[in-house]
Amino acid sequence: MRLQWKCGRVVLLFTIVVILVLLMAFVLSWERPYNTLLRQENSPVKKQQLVDVISESSQSKQDKAASRILLFNYTSLLFTNVTQNIVLTEKKFLAIGLCSVKRKHEPYLIDTLRSIFEQSSSTELQQMVVVVHLCDFDMAWCEMTARLITKMFPSHVVAKRLLLIHAPEEIYPSLEGLKANYNDPPDRVRFRSKQNADYSFLLSFCASLADYYIMLEDDLKCANNFFTTIQKAIVSRQNTYWVNLEFSRLGYIGKLYHGNDLPTLAQFLLLFYQEMPCDWLLTHFRVILTQNNPINFKPALFQHMGLYSSFRGNRNELKDGDFQERTANVADNPAATFHTSIKVFEDYRPEKAYSTESGYFWGKTPVAGDYFMLKFVEPQKLDAIEVLTSSVERKNDGLKAGYLEIASHTKEQSCSSFKMLGHFVHGEFRAQTLNGTIPFKIDCIRINVIMNQTEWLIIRSISIFLVPK
């Protein structure tokens, strides 16, 4: 009991310290003076200028060290000071960041970059920038790898769609005499502490490059058109508060952030670099900024493909069971609220049925007259609807008898006049090409139960497809 009480005090104290530090960081950076640089849309943004302004705002030695990050110059095939290079002439929609170090076994970085570019259309590529932090302290390896990447992806490097950076060893915080938390061996503590600093410098560099930033690793493959899926997910959450969205369940792979949160996140990782692994710190960051629960999207857009870890070369065969390489029918699923008369089981809330959300709705023994309704935050023109009930594990928990109806948007009253679209068949409902038969905007969709059933009801996914604009 005394040990549990002591551990509880340590966790509470750490949380309090983190909250106080973040409050101080927000106060210090409230003016966000570097935003004036970002507003200069018609002028190139130099990373040295941006990092200097951040440094002056935070008075942080670590941030000043970050200003010495090197950028690979493809014309001289050398890493040079970033002030000598104009990084981007315009802000992108998405920055993709990953760190890479020398591995004992086969490297995966080239295959990862190839997957990013090959799984993206030309239109998608124009809206993204990929930043690779070659963060091994072996400078010869970094420059050799940079030359190889330049040789393999010359068009992306020349277009400044692919940027290679390196933070020199001398700007890192001390990696000696670190705290031995969680009974980790010294080499493990050093590895994860350095990794936090690696990503901190990467985040600092990416802060002004794009509206959004997604964190990847150097040993994964991407789903087809993952960029468009991420765009749709962002649109679906545009009227709700979020700190990060997650497109994979593995560690910190596929975690999406707002670009303007990166400076604070970078400082956070560097401040607590020796306390715990990066993915744990990212969870603390999310909770402290009041997003209590993770927002996972399915199917997963990124899959771990490496067989060996970059730490000690240990075998690592982690896989994300929700990954689908081909995501041709990704739902739009605009923001909506949910109501149901069916008693909800535990945390299987109605919104979990929305196809991009992880999990499903699970309700207890529905009876005739029960309903499940979603109301769009903004009225929408629909092209198709798909609703699937039951699951592989619980095949009997499907809708035995029911129908789906819609309500149009009127000035007088919302969701007041419903029109039936059709019945469920074997627990499934599908309606396509609705734009031809329903040319008006829809406010609500309602599923009605018309027969008592002894089994519970799982609605595993609701997919809404909008009329293309």
N, C-alpha and C positions, 0 to 999 in steps of 0.2 A: 504493500500500500504506500509506504514512504517513497519507494522508487517511482511508482506511478505518479504520486503527487509531485515529486521533484521534476520528472519529465514533463508533466503538465505545466509546471511553472516555467520551465525552459522554453517550451513552445509558445506560451503566452507572452513571455518577455520578448522573444524574437519577433513575434507578430507586432507587438507594441513599438519596438524599435524600428521595424520596417515602415510602419505607418507614419511615425514621426519623421523619418528620413525622407519619405516620399512627399510629405507635406512641405518640408523645407525645400525640396527640389522644385515643387510646383510654385512655391512663393518666389524662389530665386529666378525661375524662368517664366514668371507670369507675363511679363511684357513680350516674351518671345521675339526679341529684336531681330532674330534671323529670318522671321517671316517677311520682312521687307525685301530680303534678297529673293525669296521665292516668288514675290509678286512681280518681279521684273521679268515678265513673260517673254519679252523680245530680246533679252540679253543673256549671254551664256552665264551659267552659274559655276563659279570656281569653287571646288571643294575646300581649298585652303581658306578662302574667305568665310565660308559657312562654318567650318570647324573653329576658326578663330573667334567668331561671334559667339558660338556656343560656349567656348572656353571662357570668354569674358563674362558671359551671363552666369555660369555656374561656379567660376573660380576654382575649377577642379584640375588638379595636376594630371589626372588620368585623361581628361579631355584634351589638355594641351599636348599630352603625349600622342593622342590620336591624330593630331594635326600632322604628325610625321609619317602617316601611312603612305606607302609607295604605290604608284600605279604603273602597270606594265605598259611600256611604250612600244607598240608593234613596229614602229619605224626603226628604232635603234635596237630592238630586241633586248631591252634592259628595263629593270624597275627604276623609275625616276620619281623625284618629288612631285606630288600631285599638282603643285602650283604651276608646273610647266605644261599642264594638260587641261584643256577645257573638256570636262567630262561629258555633259549633255547640253544640247541647245534648247531642249524642251522637256518638260516633266512628263513622265510616262504614267500609264494607269497602274502598272504592276511592276515592282522590283522583286526579283527572285534571288535570294541570297543563300550561298552554301559555303562551308569551310572544307578544306581538304588538306590532309597531311600525308606524309610518306607512309606506306603500308608495308608490312612484312610479306604479305601475300599479294596476289594480283590487284592492281588498281582498278577502280570502277568509274573514275571521274569522267573519262572520255565517253563511256557508254551513257552515263547520266546526262551529260550535256547533249549528246546526240538524241536522247529520248525527249528532252525538253524542246529542242528545235523541230524534230521530225513530227512530234505530236501536236504541233501548232501550225495554224494556217498563216499565210503571208499577212493577212489583216491582223491576226492576233500578234504576230511577231513585231509589227510596227508599234504596238502599244505596251511592249514589255522591255525590260533591261535585266540581264542576268549578271550578277556580280559574284565572282569566285574569290574567296580569300584563301590564298595559298599560305597557310599559316605554320608550316614546318619551319623550325629554326635553321634547317640546312638550306642555306641560300642557293647553293648549287642545284639542289633538287628543285627549288621553286622556279629558278630561271629555266632549267631544262623542261619542266612541266609546262611553263608558260609558252615556251617556244613550240612545244608539241601541240598545245591547244591552238596557238596561232596558225600552225600548219594545217590542223584538222578543220578549223572553222574560220578561215580567213575572211569570208564575207561578213560574218557576224562581228568579228573583231574590228574590221575597218568601219563598219556601220555604227560602232560603239554600242552595239546591242549586247556585246559580251565584254565585260570589264574584269581585269585580273588585278588584284591588289595584294599587298604584303605588309604586315606590321612588323617592323624590326624587333628583335628580341629585347633590345635595351628599353623599349617603351612599355614593356609588360610589367605588371606588379610582381612582387617577389613570389617566386615559386618554391622557396625553401622555407622550412620550419612551419609548414601549414598545419591548420587544425586537423586532427585525426578524428573527424566526425564519423559516426555510423560504423566505427571499427573497420573502416576501409584501410587497406595497406597503403604505405606512403606513395607508391607509384600510381595507385588508383586515385588518391587524393590530388596528386600533382596533375594527372591527366585531366580530371574533371574541372580542376581550378583553372588550368590553362584554357580549356575548352570554353569556359564562361568568358574569359578575356578575349578569346578568338572571336566569339559572336558579338561581344560588346563593340569591338573595333569595326566589325562588319556592319553592324547596325548604325554606328556613327557615320560611316561612309555613305550608307544608303538613305540617310534621313531625308534628303531633299530630292531624291531621284524620281519618286513616284508617289501617287496618292495612297497606294497600298503596298504592303511588303509581305512576302510569304517565305517562311524558313524551310529549307530543305537540307538533305544530307547528300554526300557525294557518291552514294551507292544505291540509287533507286531508279525506278522507271515510272513514267507518267501515263495517265489515261489520255486517250485521244481527246483533243480540244478541251483540256483541263482549264485553260484560260477562260473560255466562254462559260464553262460551268461555274467558275469562281465569280465571274461577273454577275451571273444570274443569282447566285447565292447572296451577293452583296445587295442586289436590288431587292431581294425578298426580305432583307432585314433593314431596309433603309429607314423605316420609321421606328426602329427599336434600338435601344442602347446596347452596344457590345464592345468589348475590349479585344477579343480575338475569336476568330472562327476556325474550326479545326476540320481539315480534310483528310486526316489519317488518324488512326488510334495509336500509332507507334511513336513514342517519345515526343520529340519536338518537330517531327516531320509534318509538313503541311499546316503549320500554324500561321494564320493570316492576321496582320495588324494594320492599323491606320498608320500611314507614313508619319504623321505629326506626333505619334506616340514613341517613335523610335529613339529620340534623344533621351527621354526619361527611362526607357527600357534599357538602353545601353549603359546609362549611369547605374541603374539598379543591378545589372549583372556584374558590373565591375566592382561595385561597392560590396556585394556579398559573394564575390567570386570563389572564396574558399569555404563557404558554408555548406553547400549542397550541390548536387548535379543540376545542370541547366534546365532540364524539363521540370524539376521540382520548383526552381526559382520562377519559371514562367507561370506555373500554377499559382504561386503566391502573388505574383504581379497581377494576374487576372482577378483574384479574389479581393486584393487590396483596392483595386479600382472598381469594386462593387459589382463585378459580374461573377456571381456566386457559383453558377453551374457552367460546365463546358457546353459549347454549342457545336455538336458534331454533325457533319453532313455525310450522307451516304448516296451513292456508293463512294468509297474512298478513291481519291484521285492519284494517290502515290503508293507505290509498293516497294518495300525493301527488297533488294535483289542480291546484296552482298552475302557471301558465306563466311567472311572473316571480319571481325571487328578491327577498327583502327587502334584499339587498346590491346596491346600484347599480341595481336593477331589471333585472338581467341575465336573459335567457331561461333557464329551467330546466325541462326536461321529464322529469325523473327519474320512473320508474314502477317499482313492485314487481311483478315477474312472478308472484309467488305469491299476489297478492291475489285474494280471492273475496268479492264483496259479500254473497252469500247463502250462509250456512254452516249450512244446516238440519240436516245430519247430522254434527255434530261429535262425534267419538268421546270416550268417557270416559277410556279408556286409563289405568287405575290403575297405580301404580308396580309395576315388574316387573324381574326379572333375566333374562339371556339366555344360552343355551348352544347351540352348533352343532358338528357334526362336519365341516362344509364349510369348506374353507380360505378364509379371508377375504382379499379383495384390498385391499391398502393400508389406508386409513382408513375403508372402507365397513363399519363395525362392525354387528353384529346389531341393536343398539338403535336404529339409524337407520331401521329398518323400521317402528318404532312411529309411527303416522300423524301424531302431533303434532310429532315431531322432523323437522328439516330433513334432507334427503338420503335415502339408502336403503341396504339391505344388498346387497352384491355379493360373491358367492362363486365360486370357481373350479370348473369341471366337476364337478358333483355326480354321485354314482353311487348305484345302488340300495342302500338301507340307511342312507344319510345322513339326518340329521334337523336340524331347527331348532326349538328349544323356548324358550318363555318361561314363567317361574314368577312368579306374583303374590307380592308382598311379604306381602299379606294375602289369604286366600281370598275369592273374589268370586262373587256371583250374576249370571249372564250373561243378557242379553236377546238379543244378536245379535253375530255375528262376521263380519268381512269381511277377506279377505286378497287383495291384488292383486300379481301378479308382472310382470316385464318393465317397460319404459319406452318413451316415445315415441321416444327416440333409439335404443334397443336392443330392438326388438320381439322378437328371437329369444331374448333372455335371460330367458325365462319358464320356469316349471315345466312340463315336458312330461307327467309322470305322477306323481301323488302323492295323498295324502289327509291329512286333519286329524283329530286325536283329542284328547280331553280327559281329565284325571285329576281325580277328586274329592278333597276334603280328608278325611283320616281322622286319628284320634288316633295310630294306630300308625306310619304312614309317609306321607311326602309324595310325590306324583307316582309312585305305584307301580302303580296299576291304571288303565290307559287304556281309553277307549271311543271307537270311531271315529264321527265325526259325518258324514263324507261325503268325496267325491273332488273334486279340482280339475277344473274344466272350462275349457279354453282358458286355463289359467294363473290362474284366479280361483276363489275359494271364498267362498260366502255362506251364512250360516245365520241365520234370524230366529226370533222368538218362542220362544226357547229356554227361557224360564221355564216354559212349559207342559210341556215334555218333560224338562227337566233342573232339577228344583226344588231341588237341593242346590248347595252352594258348590263352585267350581272352583279348584284349585290351579295346574294347568299346562295349557298348550296346546302341542301338538307337531305339526309338519309333517313328514311322512315322504316321502322320495323312493323311488319303486318302480321306476325305470328309469334306466339310465345315459344321460347326454346329453353331447354334445360341447360344447354352448354353456354359457357360464357362467350363473349364476342371480342375477337381481335380484328381491328382495322389496321393492317400493317402498312398501307400506303395510300395516300390520296395525291394524285398527280394532276396538276392543272397546267394546261398549255394555252398560252395567249395567242391572239392573232398577231402576226408579225407587224411591226410598225413600218 
